[in-house]
Amino acid sequence: VRMVSDSLERQNLQIQTLADATDDDVERFQNYGFTSVPPEGSEAIVLAVGGRRDGLVAIAVEDKRCRPKGLSPGDVRLYHRDGKSHITLKENGVIEITGEQLDVSGTTVNLTADELLNIIGKQMKFVGPCEFTEDVTINGKSFSNHIHK
C-alpha cells in the first residue's frame, strides 16, 4: 500500500502490484462496523474482478510490522499501530482495555458490577456534584455513623 484515500464512500488504495506497476483507485472492502486506515507499507490481497486488472479490489490489508503477537488461542485484539492502545477479548469473558488515556463519554455513563467495582489510581478527581445513596467508609470509618465531638 502506497497511499490511502479515506474520504470516499469506499476507501481507495494506491498499491504496488508488480515489480514496477502501481494501481490507483483500488477499492478496499471492509467488514461492516469496522474501519481502519492502513499505514503506508501495508500489504494487501487483491482480486481482479472478472479477471480484469482494471477492476482490482482489496479484500484484506495487514501491516505485519505492527501486528500484535503472542495472543492465546481464541483471543481477539483491536489495536493501534503504535502499540500503546488496544482492546483484547480473552477467555472466560475477560476484556482488557489498555491505553495512555481512556475517554468514555455519553449523556449517561453506567458502570455496573454484580459483585465488586474496583477503581485503582494514584489520585482520583471528581468534578461536579457527587451523590452517594449508601454509607461511605473512609479510612475504615463509617461516614454516616461517625460523630465528631
TIRO-2110 file (N, C-alpha, C; in Angstrom, 1 decimal):
// TIRO-2110
0.9, -1.2, 0.0, N, 1, A
0.0, 0.0, 0.0, CA, 1, A
0.9, 1.2, 0.0, C, 1, A
0.7, 2.1, -1.0, N, 2, A
1.4, 3.3, -1.1, CA, 2, A
0.7, 4.5, -0.5, C, 2, A
-0.7, 4.5, -0.7, N, 3, A
-1.5, 5.7, -0.3, CA, 3, A
-2.9, 5.2, -0.1, C, 3, A
-3.6, 5.9, 0.8, N, 4, A
-5.0, 5.6, 1.2, CA, 4, A
-5.8, 6.8, 1.0, C, 4, A
-7.0, 6.7, 0.4, N, 5, A
-7.9, 7.8, 0.3, CA, 5, A
-9.1, 7.4, 1.1, C, 5, A
-9.4, 8.1, 2.3, N, 6, A
-10.4, 7.7, 3.2, CA, 6, A
-11.6, 8.6, 3.2, C, 6, A
-11.7, 9.4, 2.1, N, 7, A
-12.8, 10.4, 2.1, CA, 7, A
-14.0, 10.0, 1.2, C, 7, A
-13.8, 8.9, 0.6, N, 8, A
-14.9, 8.4, -0.4, CA, 8, A
-15.8, 7.4, 0.3, C, 8, A
-16.9, 7.1, -0.3, N, 9, A
-17.9, 6.1, 0.2, CA, 9, A
-17.2, 4.8, 0.5, C, 9, A
-16.3, 4.4, -0.3, N, 10, A
-15.5, 3.2, -0.1, CA, 10, A
-14.0, 3.6, -0.2, C, 10, A
-13.3, 3.2, 0.8, N, 11, A
-11.8, 3.6, 0.8, CA, 11, A
-11.1, 3.1, -0.4, C, 11, A
-10.3, 3.9, -1.0, N, 12, A
-9.5, 3.6, -2.2, CA, 12, A
-8.0, 3.6, -1.8, C, 12, A
-7.3, 2.6, -2.4, N, 13, A
-5.9, 2.5, -2.2, CA, 13, A
-5.1, 2.7, -3.5, C, 13, A
-3.9, 3.1, -3.3, N, 14, A
-2.9, 3.1, -4.4, CA, 14, A
-1.9, 2.0, -3.9, C, 14, A
-1.7, 1.0, -4.8, N, 15, A
-0.9, -0.1, -4.4, CA, 15, A
0.1, -0.5, -5.5, C, 15, A
1.2, -1.0, -5.0, N, 16, A
2.2, -1.6, -5.9, CA, 16, A
1.9, -3.0, -6.2, C, 16, A
1.6, -3.4, -7.4, N, 17, A
1.1, -4.8, -7.7, CA, 17, A
2.2, -5.6, -8.3, C, 17, A
2.9, -5.1, -9.2, N, 18, A
4.1, -5.9, -9.8, CA, 18, A
5.3, -5.1, -9.5, C, 18, A
6.5, -5.6, -9.9, N, 19, A
7.7, -5.0, -9.5, CA, 19, A
7.8, -3.5, -9.8, C, 19, A
7.2, -3.1, -10.9, N, 20, A
7.3, -1.7, -11.3, CA, 20, A
5.9, -1.2, -11.7, C, 20, A
4.8, -1.8, -11.2, N, 21, A
3.5, -1.4, -11.6, CA, 21, A
2.8, -0.8, -10.3, C, 21, A
2.1, 0.3, -10.5, N, 22, A
1.3, 0.9, -9.5, CA, 22, A
-0.2, 1.0, -10.0, C, 22, A
-1.1, 0.6, -9.1, N, 23, A
-2.5, 0.6, -9.4, CA, 23, A
-3.2, 1.6, -8.5, C, 23, A
-4.0, 2.5, -9.1, N, 24, A
-4.7, 3.6, -8.3, CA, 24, A
-6.2, 3.1, -8.2, C, 24, A
-6.9, 3.8, -7.3, N, 25, A
-8.3, 3.6, -7.1, CA, 25, A
-8.7, 2.1, -6.9, C, 25, A
-7.9, 1.4, -6.2, N, 26, A
-8.3, 0.0, -5.8, CA, 26, A
-9.2, 0.1, -4.6, C, 26, A
-10.5, -0.3, -4.8, N, 27, A
-11.5, -0.2, -3.7, CA, 27, A
-11.1, -1.2, -2.7, C, 27, A
-11.2, -0.8, -1.4, N, 28, A
-10.9, -1.7, -0.3, CA, 28, A
-12.2, -2.0, 0.4, C, 28, A
-12.6, -3.3, 0.4, N, 29, A
-13.7, -3.7, 1.1, CA, 29, A
-13.4, -4.0, 2.6, C, 29, A
-14.2, -3.5, 3.5, N, 30, A
-14.0, -3.7, 4.9, CA, 30, A
-15.3, -4.4, 5.5, C, 30, A
-15.1, -5.1, 6.6, N, 31, A
-16.3, -5.7, 7.3, CA, 31, A
-17.1, -4.6, 7.9, C, 31, A
-18.4, -4.9, 7.9, N, 32, A
-19.4, -3.9, 8.5, CA, 32, A
-19.1, -3.6, 9.9, C, 32, A
-19.1, -2.4, 10.3, N, 33, A
-18.9, -2.0, 11.7, CA, 33, A
-17.4, -1.8, 12.1, C, 33, A
-16.5, -2.1, 11.2, N, 34, A
-15.1, -1.9, 11.4, CA, 34, A
-14.5, -1.1, 10.3, C, 34, A
-13.6, -0.2, 10.6, N, 35, A
-12.9, 0.5, 9.6, CA, 35, A
-11.5, 0.9, 10.1, C, 35, A
-10.6, 1.0, 9.3, N, 36, A
-9.2, 1.4, 9.6, CA, 36, A
-8.6, 2.1, 8.4, C, 36, A
-7.5, 2.8, 8.7, N, 37, A
-6.7, 3.4, 7.6, CA, 37, A
-5.3, 2.7, 7.7, C, 37, A
-5.0, 1.8, 6.8, N, 38, A
-3.7, 1.1, 6.9, CA, 38, A
-2.6, 2.0, 6.6, C, 38, A
-1.5, 1.9, 7.3, N, 39, A
-0.3, 2.7, 7.1, CA, 39, A
0.4, 2.4, 5.8, C, 39, A
1.1, 3.3, 5.3, N, 40, A
1.9, 3.1, 4.1, CA, 40, A
2.8, 1.9, 4.3, C, 40, A
3.0, 1.0, 3.4, N, 41, A
3.8, -0.2, 3.5, CA, 41, A
3.1, -1.4, 3.9, C, 41, A
1.7, -1.3, 4.2, N, 42, A
0.9, -2.4, 4.5, CA, 42, A
0.8, -3.3, 3.3, C, 42, A
0.5, -4.6, 3.5, N, 43, A
0.3, -5.5, 2.4, CA, 43, A
-1.2, -5.8, 2.1, C, 43, A
-1.6, -6.0, 0.9, N, 44, A
-3.0, -6.2, 0.5, CA, 44, A
-3.1, -7.4, -0.3, C, 44, A
-4.2, -8.1, -0.1, N, 45, A
-4.6, -9.2, -1.0, CA, 45, A
-5.7, -8.6, -1.9, C, 45, A
-5.5, -8.7, -3.2, N, 46, A
-6.4, -8.1, -4.2, CA, 46, A
-6.9, -9.1, -5.1, C, 46, A
-8.1, -8.9, -5.6, N, 47, A
-8.7, -9.8, -6.6, CA, 47, A
-9.0, -8.9, -7.8, C, 47, A
-8.8, -9.5, -9.0, N, 48, A
-9.2, -8.9, -10.2, CA, 48, A
-10.6, -9.3, -10.6, C, 48, A
-11.6, -8.5, -10.4, N, 49, A
-13.0, -8.9, -10.6, CA, 49, A
-13.1, -9.1, -12.1, C, 49, A
-13.7, -10.3, -12.4, N, 50, A
-13.8, -10.7, -13.8, CA, 50, A
-12.5, -10.9, -14.5, C, 50, A
-11.4, -11.1, -13.8, N, 51, A
-10.1, -11.3, -14.3, CA, 51, A
-9.5, -10.1, -15.0, C, 51, A
-10.1, -9.0, -14.7, N, 52, A
-9.6, -7.7, -15.3, CA, 52, A
-8.8, -6.9, -14.3, C, 52, A
-7.6, -6.5, -14.8, N, 53, A
-6.7, -5.7, -13.9, CA, 53, A
-7.3, -4.3, -13.6, C, 53, A
-8.2, -3.8, -14.5, N, 54, A
-8.8, -2.5, -14.2, CA, 54, A
-9.9, -2.6, -13.2, C, 54, A
-10.2, -3.8, -12.7, N, 55, A
-11.2, -4.0, -11.7, CA, 55, A
-10.7, -4.6, -10.4, C, 55, A
-9.5, -4.1, -9.9, N, 56, A
-8.9, -4.7, -8.7, CA, 56, A
-9.7, -4.2, -7.5, C, 56, A
-9.9, -5.1, -6.5, N, 57, A
-10.5, -4.8, -5.2, CA, 57, A
-9.6, -5.4, -4.2, C, 57, A
-9.4, -4.7, -3.1, N, 58, A
-8.6, -5.2, -1.9, CA, 58, A
-9.6, -5.9, -1.0, C, 58, A
-9.3, -7.1, -0.6, N, 59, A
-10.2, -7.9, 0.3, CA, 59, A
-9.6, -8.0, 1.7, C, 59, A
-8.3, -7.8, 1.8, N, 60, A
-7.7, -7.9, 3.1, CA, 60, A
-6.4, -7.0, 3.1, C, 60, A
-6.2, -6.3, 4.2, N, 61, A
-5.0, -5.5, 4.3, CA, 61, A
-4.4, -5.6, 5.6, C, 61, A
-3.1, -5.8, 5.7, N, 62, A
-2.4, -6.1, 7.0, CA, 62, A
-1.1, -5.4, 7.0, C, 62, A
-0.6, -4.9, 8.2, N, 63, A
0.7, -4.4, 8.3, CA, 63, A
1.4, -5.4, 9.3, C, 63, A
2.2, -6.3, 8.8, N, 64, A
2.8, -7.3, 9.7, CA, 64, A
3.8, -6.7, 10.6, C, 64, A
4.3, -5.5, 10.3, N, 65, A
5.3, -4.8, 11.2, CA, 65, A
4.7, -4.5, 12.5, C, 65, A
3.4, -4.3, 12.6, N, 66, A
2.9, -3.8, 13.9, CA, 66, A
1.8, -4.8, 14.4, C, 66, A
1.6, -5.9, 13.8, N, 67, A
0.6, -6.9, 14.3, CA, 67, A
1.0, -7.4, 15.6, C, 67, A
0.1, -7.4, 16.6, N, 68, A
0.4, -7.9, 17.9, CA, 68, A
0.6, -9.5, 17.8, C, 68, A
1.6, -9.9, 18.6, N, 69, A
1.9, -11.4, 18.6, CA, 69, A
1.8, -11.9, 20.0, C, 69, A
1.7, -13.2, 20.1, N, 70, A
1.7, -13.8, 21.4, CA, 70, A
0.4, -14.0, 22.1, C, 70, A
-0.7, -13.8, 21.4, N, 71, A
-2.0, -13.9, 22.0, CA, 71, A
-2.3, -15.4, 22.2, C, 71, A
-3.2, -15.7, 23.1, N, 72, A
-3.6, -17.1, 23.3, CA, 72, A
-4.7, -17.5, 22.3, C, 72, A
-4.8, -18.8, 22.0, N, 73, A
-5.8, -19.3, 21.1, CA, 73, A
-7.2, -18.8, 21.4, C, 73, A
-7.9, -18.2, 20.5, N, 74, A
-9.2, -17.7, 20.7, CA, 74, A
-9.3, -16.2, 21.1, C, 74, A
-8.2, -15.6, 21.4, N, 75, A
-8.1, -14.2, 21.8, CA, 75, A
-8.4, -13.3, 20.5, C, 75, A
-9.0, -12.2, 20.7, N, 76, A
-9.3, -11.2, 19.7, CA, 76, A
-8.7, -9.8, 20.1, C, 76, A
-8.0, -9.2, 19.3, N, 77, A
-7.4, -7.9, 19.7, CA, 77, A
-7.7, -6.8, 18.6, C, 77, A
-8.2, -5.7, 19.0, N, 78, A
-8.3, -4.4, 18.2, CA, 78, A
-7.1, -3.6, 18.7, C, 78, A
-6.3, -3.1, 17.8, N, 79, A
-5.0, -2.4, 18.2, CA, 79, A
-4.7, -1.2, 17.3, C, 79, A
-3.9, -0.3, 17.8, N, 80, A
-3.3, 0.7, 17.0, CA, 80, A
-1.9, 0.4, 16.7, C, 80, A
-1.4, 0.9, 15.6, N, 81, A
0.0, 0.5, 15.2, CA, 81, A
1.1, 1.0, 16.1, C, 81, A
0.8, 2.0, 16.9, N, 82, A
1.8, 2.5, 17.9, CA, 82, A
2.0, 1.6, 19.1, C, 82, A
1.1, 0.6, 19.2, N, 83, A
1.2, -0.4, 20.3, CA, 83, A
0.8, 0.1, 21.7, C, 83, A
0.4, 1.4, 21.8, N, 84, A
0.1, 2.0, 23.1, CA, 84, A
-1.4, 1.8, 23.5, C, 84, A
-2.2, 1.4, 22.5, N, 85, A
-3.7, 1.2, 22.9, CA, 85, A
-4.2, 0.0, 22.2, C, 85, A
-5.0, -0.8, 23.0, N, 86, A
-5.6, -2.0, 22.4, CA, 86, A
-6.7, -2.5, 23.3, C, 86, A
-7.6, -3.2, 22.7, N, 87, A
-8.7, -3.9, 23.4, CA, 87, A
-8.6, -5.4, 23.1, C, 87, A
-8.5, -6.2, 24.1, N, 88, A
-8.4, -7.6, 23.9, CA, 88, A
-9.5, -8.4, 24.6, C, 88, A
-10.2, -9.2, 23.8, N, 89, A
-11.2, -10.1, 24.3, CA, 89, A
-10.5, -11.5, 24.6, C, 89, A
-10.6, -11.9, 25.8, N, 90, A
-9.9, -13.1, 26.3, CA, 90, A
-10.9, -14.1, 26.7, C, 90, A
-10.3, -15.3, 27.0, N, 91, A
-11.1, -16.4, 27.5, CA, 91, A
-11.8, -16.0, 28.8, C, 91, A
-12.9, -16.7, 29.1, N, 92, A
-13.7, -16.6, 30.3, CA, 92, A
-14.4, -15.2, 30.5, C, 92, A
-14.6, -14.5, 29.4, N, 93, A
-15.4, -13.2, 29.4, CA, 93, A
-14.5, -12.1, 29.9, C, 93, A
-13.2, -12.2, 29.9, N, 94, A
-12.3, -11.1, 30.3, CA, 94, A
-12.1, -10.2, 29.1, C, 94, A
-12.3, -8.9, 29.3, N, 95, A
-12.0, -7.8, 28.3, CA, 95, A
-10.9, -6.9, 28.9, C, 95, A
-9.8, -6.8, 28.2, N, 96, A
-8.8, -5.8, 28.7, CA, 96, A
-8.7, -4.6, 27.7, C, 96, A
-8.7, -3.4, 28.3, N, 97, A
-8.6, -2.2, 27.6, CA, 97, A
-7.4, -1.5, 28.1, C, 97, A
-6.4, -1.2, 27.2, N, 98, A
-5.2, -0.6, 27.6, CA, 98, A
-4.9, 0.6, 26.7, C, 98, A
-4.5, 1.7, 27.3, N, 99, A
-4.1, 2.9, 26.6, CA, 99, A
-3.5, 4.0, 27.4, C, 99, A
-2.9, 5.0, 26.8, N, 100, A
-2.3, 6.1, 27.6, CA, 100, A
-3.4, 6.9, 28.2, C, 100, A
-4.6, 7.0, 27.6, N, 101, A
-5.7, 7.7, 28.1, CA, 101, A
-7.0, 7.0, 27.7, C, 101, A
-7.9, 6.9, 28.5, N, 102, A
-9.2, 6.3, 28.2, CA, 102, A
-10.3, 7.3, 28.4, C, 102, A
-11.0, 7.7, 27.3, N, 103, A
-12.1, 8.7, 27.4, CA, 103, A
-13.4, 7.9, 27.2, C, 103, A
-14.3, 8.0, 28.1, N, 104, A
-15.6, 7.5, 28.0, CA, 104, A
-16.6, 8.6, 28.1, C, 104, A
-17.5, 8.9, 27.2, N, 105, A
-18.4, 10.0, 27.3, CA, 105, A
-19.8, 9.6, 26.8, C, 105, A
-20.8, 10.2, 27.3, N, 106, A
-22.2, 10.0, 26.9, CA, 106, A
-23.1, 10.8, 27.8, C, 106, A
-24.3, 10.9, 27.4, N, 107, A
-25.3, 11.6, 28.2, CA, 107, A
-25.4, 11.0, 29.6, C, 107, A
-25.4, 9.7, 29.7, N, 108, A
-25.3, 8.9, 30.9, CA, 108, A
-24.4, 7.8, 30.7, C, 108, A
-23.4, 7.6, 31.7, N, 109, A
-22.5, 6.5, 31.6, CA, 109, A
-22.7, 5.7, 32.9, C, 109, A
-23.0, 4.4, 32.7, N, 110, A
-23.2, 3.5, 33.8, CA, 110, A
-22.1, 2.4, 33.9, C, 110, A
-21.6, 2.2, 35.0, N, 111, A
-20.7, 1.1, 35.3, CA, 111, A
-21.4, 0.2, 36.3, C, 111, A
-21.6, -1.0, 35.9, N, 112, A
-22.3, -2.0, 36.8, CA, 112, A
-21.5, -3.2, 37.1, C, 112, A
-21.4, -3.6, 38.3, N, 113, A
-20.7, -4.8, 38.7, CA, 113, A
-21.6, -5.6, 39.6, C, 113, A
-21.8, -6.8, 39.4, N, 114, A
-22.7, -7.6, 40.2, CA, 114, A
-22.1, -7.9, 41.6, C, 114, A
-20.7, -7.9, 41.7, N, 115, A
-20.1, -8.1, 43.0, CA, 115, A
-19.2, -7.0, 43.5, C, 115, A
-18.2, -6.6, 42.7, N, 116, A
-17.3, -5.6, 43.2, CA, 116, A
-16.8, -4.7, 42.1, C, 116, A
-16.7, -3.4, 42.3, N, 117, A
-16.2, -2.5, 41.4, CA, 117, A
-14.9, -1.9, 42.0, C, 117, A
-13.8, -2.1, 41.4, N, 118, A
-12.5, -1.6, 41.9, CA, 118, A
-12.1, -0.4, 41.0, C, 118, A
-11.8, 0.7, 41.6, N, 119, A
-11.2, 1.9, 40.9, CA, 119, A
-9.8, 2.1, 41.6, C, 119, A
-8.8, 1.9, 40.8, N, 120, A
-7.4, 2.0, 41.4, CA, 120, A
-6.6, 3.1, 40.6, C, 120, A
-6.0, 4.0, 41.4, N, 121, A
-5.2, 5.0, 40.7, CA, 121, A
-4.4, 5.7, 41.8, C, 121, A
-3.4, 6.4, 41.4, N, 122, A
-2.5, 7.2, 42.3, CA, 122, A
-3.3, 8.3, 42.9, C, 122, A
-4.2, 8.9, 42.1, N, 123, A
-5.0, 10.0, 42.5, CA, 123, A
-6.4, 9.9, 41.8, C, 123, A
-7.4, 10.3, 42.5, N, 124, A
-8.7, 10.4, 41.9, CA, 124, A
-9.3, 11.8, 42.0, C, 124, A
-10.0, 12.2, 41.0, N, 125, A
-10.5, 13.6, 41.0, CA, 125, A
-12.0, 13.5, 40.5, C, 125, A
-12.9, 14.0, 41.2, N, 126, A
-14.3, 14.1, 40.9, CA, 126, A
-14.6, 15.6, 40.6, C, 126, A
-15.2, 15.9, 39.5, N, 127, A
-15.5, 17.2, 39.1, CA, 127, A
-17.1, 17.3, 39.0, C, 127, A
-17.7, 18.1, 39.8, N, 128, A
-19.1, 18.2, 39.8, CA, 128, A
-19.7, 17.5, 41.1, C, 128, A
-21.0, 17.7, 41.3, N, 129, A
-21.7, 17.2, 42.5, CA, 129, A
-21.6, 15.7, 42.5, C, 129, A
-21.4, 15.1, 43.7, N, 130, A
-21.4, 13.7, 43.9, CA, 130, A
-22.6, 13.3, 44.8, C, 130, A
-23.2, 12.2, 44.5, N, 131, A
-24.3, 11.7, 45.3, CA, 131, A
-24.0, 10.2, 45.7, C, 131, A
-24.1, 9.9, 46.9, N, 132, A
-23.9, 8.6, 47.4, CA, 132, A
-25.2, 8.2, 48.1, C, 132, A
-25.8, 7.1, 47.7, N, 133, A
-27.1, 6.6, 48.2, CA, 133, A
-26.9, 5.6, 49.4, C, 133, A
-25.6, 5.2, 49.6, N, 134, A
-25.3, 4.3, 50.7, CA, 134, A
-24.2, 5.0, 51.6, C, 134, A
-23.9, 4.3, 52.7, N, 135, A
-22.8, 4.8, 53.6, CA, 135, A
-21.5, 4.7, 52.8, C, 135, A
-20.6, 5.6, 53.2, N, 136, A
-19.2, 5.6, 52.6, CA, 136, A
-18.3, 5.3, 53.8, C, 136, A
-17.3, 4.4, 53.5, N, 137, A
-16.3, 4.1, 54.5, CA, 137, A
-15.0, 4.9, 54.2, C, 137, A
-14.5, 5.7, 55.1, N, 138, A
-13.2, 6.4, 54.8, CA, 138, A
-12.2, 6.0, 55.9, C, 138, A
-11.1, 5.5, 55.5, N, 139, A
-10.1, 5.0, 56.4, CA, 139, A
-10.7, 4.1, 57.5, C, 139, A
-11.6, 3.2, 57.1, N, 140, A
-12.2, 2.3, 58.0, CA, 140, A
-13.3, 2.8, 58.8, C, 140, A
-13.7, 4.0, 58.7, N, 141, A
-14.8, 4.6, 59.5, CA, 141, A
-16.0, 4.9, 58.6, C, 141, A
-17.1, 4.6, 59.2, N, 142, A
-18.4, 4.9, 58.5, CA, 142, A
-18.6, 6.4, 58.5, C, 142, A
-18.9, 7.0, 57.3, N, 143, A
-19.1, 8.4, 57.2, CA, 143, A
-20.5, 8.8, 57.8, C, 143, A
-21.5, 7.9, 57.6, N, 144, A
-22.8, 8.2, 58.2, CA, 144, A
-22.9, 8.1, 59.7, C, 144, A
-22.1, 7.1, 60.3, N, 145, A
-22.2, 6.9, 61.7, CA, 145, A
-21.1, 7.5, 62.5, C, 145, A
-20.2, 8.2, 61.8, N, 146, A
-19.0, 8.9, 62.5, CA, 146, A
-19.5, 10.2, 63.1, C, 146, A
-19.2, 10.4, 64.4, N, 147, A
-19.6, 11.6, 65.0, CA, 147, A
-18.4, 12.4, 65.6, C, 147, A
-18.3, 13.6, 65.2, N, 148, A
-17.2, 14.4, 65.8, CA, 148, A
-17.6, 15.0, 67.1, C, 148, A
-16.8, 15.0, 68.1, N, 149, A
-17.1, 15.6, 69.4, CA, 149, A
-16.4, 16.9, 69.6, C, 149, A
END
